Amino acid sequence: MDSGSERVYLGIVLRAPAHEGGDRHDPRERLRPQRGRVHPHRIDKGKGTDTGSARKDEEGRVLGASPAGDVLLLLGSNVGGRLRRLREGLDLLAGKVEITRVSRVYAGEPWGMPDQPWFLNLAVRGTCGMSPEDLLAFVKEVEAIAGRKPRGRWGPRELDVDILMMGETVVCEPDLVIPHPRLAFRRFCLVPLAEIAPAAVVPPEGKTVRELLEACRDPLEVFPL
């Protein structure tokens, strides 16, 4: 994406009119005082990690090197003003997550329950100092403030925020599994994630996001807007 296209894209995603898609509301006041800046497609520099034993590709580049507190999230919406919901989600997340990269917006067929509108999804990379449990509580708060209503599993979502990865952290609890347990099987997750973090290594198997995408057999269609 060239710089001109990126500016237009960010204008759509981050500054879409609040009334887009019908129900207008501005739920961001509670988190706005801590809000950070969004830097889509920026590659972090100067945040070193110990990469002496890290996997490297054929050109010697380190695979999966990430700063402490690295988080990879997926935002999705298929209800109401979908672009507006994504913009609100980014705005709210920036209250406690330093967002460093944002993928393009992708349209994807609904997974698990086909008889519903297509989703718009984007992947986010950032850093934060929260524990996995605190991050889960925060993204649930973001979903609620953005207007998410209780529905059945895999049903329509005003805003869905999934924690895909937190660096090398592995969590297996009844209400939280990291990395996301269905990441390797969902093209709508892997395609935007591969745009911003193709070399990120997914624990515990140690495959990169790019490798998971190449091996993914999910037949559902995903394409960029």
C-alpha positions in Angstrom: 0.0 0.0 0.0 1.5 3.3 -1.1 1.5 6.4 1.2 -1.4 8.0 -0.6 -3.6 4.9 -0.4 -2.7 4.4 3.2 -3.9 8.0 4.1 -7.2 7.4 2.3 -7.6 4.0 4.0 -6.9 5.4 7.5 -9.4 8.2 6.8 -12.0 5.6 6.2 -11.2 3.3 9.1 -10.2 5.8 11.8 -12.4 8.8 10.9 -15.6 7.3 9.6 -18.6 9.4 10.5 -20.1 8.4 13.8 -23.6 8.0 12.2 -22.4 5.4 9.6 -24.6 2.4 9.7 -27.5 3.8 11.7 -27.3 3.8 15.5 -25.1 6.7 16.5 -23.3 6.7 19.8 -19.9 7.7 21.0 -18.9 5.3 23.8 -15.3 6.3 24.0 -15.3 8.8 26.8 -14.3 6.4 29.6 -11.1 5.4 27.9 -10.1 8.6 26.0 -7.8 10.1 28.6 -5.3 7.2 28.2 -5.7 6.9 24.5 -2.5 6.5 22.5 -1.6 7.0 18.9 -2.2 4.5 16.1 0.7 3.8 13.8 -0.5 1.5 11.0 2.1 -0.4 9.1 5.0 1.0 11.2 7.7 -1.5 11.9 9.1 -1.0 15.5 12.7 -0.2 15.9 14.9 -0.2 19.0 12.8 -2.6 21.0 15.3 -5.4 21.2 14.8 -9.0 22.3 17.3 -11.8 22.8 17.4 -13.4 19.4 20.6 -15.4 19.7 18.7 -18.8 19.5 15.7 -17.6 17.5 14.6 -19.2 14.3 15.8 -17.4 11.1 14.7 -17.5 7.6 16.9 -18.3 4.6 18.0 -14.7 4.4 19.0 -14.6 8.0 16.1 -12.6 9.3 14.9 -13.4 12.8 11.5 -15.1 12.8 9.1 -14.1 15.6 11.2 -11.6 17.3 8.9 -9.3 19.3 9.1 -6.8 22.1 8.0 -7.6 25.6 4.3 -7.2 25.9 3.7 -7.9 22.2 0.0 -8.6 21.4 -1.8 -9.6 18.3 -5.5 -9.0 18.1 -8.3 -9.5 15.6 -11.2 -7.1 15.3 -14.4 -8.1 13.5 -17.9 -6.8 12.9 -20.9 -7.8 10.8 -23.7 -5.8 12.4 -24.6 -2.2 11.7 -21.9 0.2 10.5 -19.1 -2.3 10.3 -16.3 0.1 9.4 -17.5 2.5 12.1 -17.4 -0.4 14.6 -13.9 -1.2 13.7 -12.9 2.4 14.0 -14.4 2.6 17.5 -12.7 -0.6 18.4 -9.3 0.7 17.4 -9.9 4.0 19.2 -10.9 2.2 22.4 -8.0 -0.3 22.3 -5.6 2.6 22.0 -6.5 3.6 25.5 -4.3 0.8 27.0 -2.6 -0.7 24.0 0.2 1.1 22.1 -0.9 0.1 18.6 2.0 -0.3 16.2 0.5 -1.9 13.1 -2.9 -2.3 11.6 -3.8 -4.5 8.6 -6.1 -3.6 5.8 -9.8 -4.4 6.3 -10.8 -7.8 4.9 -14.2 -9.1 4.1 -14.8 -12.7 5.1 -17.5 -15.3 5.0 -18.9 -16.0 8.4 -17.3 -19.0 10.1 -19.4 -21.6 12.0 -22.8 -20.0 11.2 -23.1 -19.2 7.5 -26.6 -17.7 7.5 -25.6 -14.2 8.6 -23.9 -11.1 7.0 -20.2 -11.3 6.0 -17.7 -9.9 8.5 -15.2 -7.1 8.1 -12.0 -7.9 10.0 -8.6 -6.3 10.6 -5.6 -7.4 12.6 -3.8 -5.2 15.1 -0.3 -5.5 16.6 0.7 -3.6 19.7 2.3 -3.6 23.1 0.9 -3.5 26.5 1.8 -4.2 30.1 -1.3 -6.1 31.0 -1.5 -9.7 32.1 -3.4 -12.1 29.8 -6.4 -12.0 32.2 -6.3 -8.2 32.4 -6.1 -7.9 28.6 -9.1 -10.3 28.3 -11.1 -8.1 30.7 -10.1 -5.0 28.8 -11.1 -6.3 25.3 -14.4 -7.5 26.8 -15.0 -4.0 28.0 -14.1 -2.6 24.6 -16.7 -4.9 23.0 -19.3 -3.8 25.5 -18.7 -0.1 25.1 -18.8 -0.5 21.3 -22.3 -1.9 21.7 -21.9 -5.7 21.5 -25.0 -7.6 22.5 -25.2 -11.1 23.9 -25.8 -13.7 21.2 -25.1 -17.3 20.7 -21.7 -18.8 19.7 -20.5 -17.8 16.2 -23.5 -15.5 15.8 -23.5 -11.9 14.6 -21.3 -9.4 16.4 -21.4 -5.6 16.6 -17.7 -5.9 17.6 -15.6 -8.9 18.3 -12.1 -8.6 19.7 -10.1 -11.8 19.8 -6.7 -12.2 21.5 -4.7 -14.2 18.9 -1.3 -14.1 20.5 0.7 -12.5 23.3 4.3 -13.1 22.2 5.5 -16.5 23.5 2.8 -16.6 26.2 0.8 -19.8 26.4 -2.4 -19.8 28.5 -4.9 -22.7 28.9 -7.7 -21.7 31.2 -11.5 -22.4 31.0 -12.2 -18.8 29.9 -9.0 -18.0 28.1 -6.7 -19.9 25.7 -3.7 -18.2 24.1 -2.7 -18.5 21.3 -6.3 -18.6 20.0 -7.2 -22.3 19.8 -8.7 -22.0 16.3 -6.1 -19.6 14.8 -4.5 -22.2 12.5 -7.9 -23.2 11.1 -9.4 -19.8 10.3 -8.4 -18.0 7.1 -10.1 -14.8 8.2 -7.7 -14.7 11.1 -4.5 -15.7 9.3 -4.8 -13.5 6.2 -4.9 -10.1 8.0 -2.4 -11.4 10.6 0.0 -12.5 7.9 -0.1 -9.0 6.5 1.3 -7.4 9.7 3.2 -10.3 11.4 4.0 -13.0 8.9 7.2 -14.1 10.7 5.6 -14.3 14.2 6.2 -17.7 15.7 3.0 -19.3 17.2 3.7 -21.3 20.3 4.0 -24.1 21.3 4.4 -25.7 17.8 6.8 -23.1 16.6 5.3 -22.5 13.2 5.2 -19.0 11.8 1.9 -17.2 10.9 2.9 -17.5 7.2 3.5 -21.2 7.5 0.1 -21.7 9.2 -1.6 -19.7 6.4 0.1 -21.8 3.7 -1.1 -25.0 5.4 -4.6 -23.7 6.2 -7.4 -25.6 4.4 -10.3 -23.3 5.4 -12.4 -23.0 2.2 -14.2 -19.8 3.3 -13.4 -16.7 1.1 -11.4 -13.8 2.5 -10.4 -10.7 0.4 -9.2 -7.2 1.1 -11.4 -4.2 0.6 
